Amino acid sequence: MLQRYGDLMVDDFLYLFGPLTLEEKGEWMSGYVKRGESRLIVEPVLPEPGGMLHWGQTIDGDRLFLVPRGAADPWTVSAFRRNWGDWYETGLPLEEWLVGVFRGDIETDWMPEWPTVHALVADDD
């Protein structure tokens, strides 16, 4: 969906990067981490070899990543939670994490209470 429509905002809270933004934000975050400007995001970020994928953020400034776990394991969701000032690892693959978040089953302490029907705004430029 992101490949076709570009960036996607879910319920005015969760911003998912389309291909162009994914590349732009990845380059910026990779350089930021590489220069040692982050105390909590310390692992490399793509396009650095072996790096994490910076795939989205929240309006609160939380940065969302997929972290490679090994050849046989799925990439899992981790986040820099700005308001908490910490690095948070879920151990969950993206699809499982998103479903759990939108159902309100997980991350209820830092994600909003989601509506029954989600509002999606796509940047289809």
Disulfide bonds with the S-S distance in Angstrom:
none
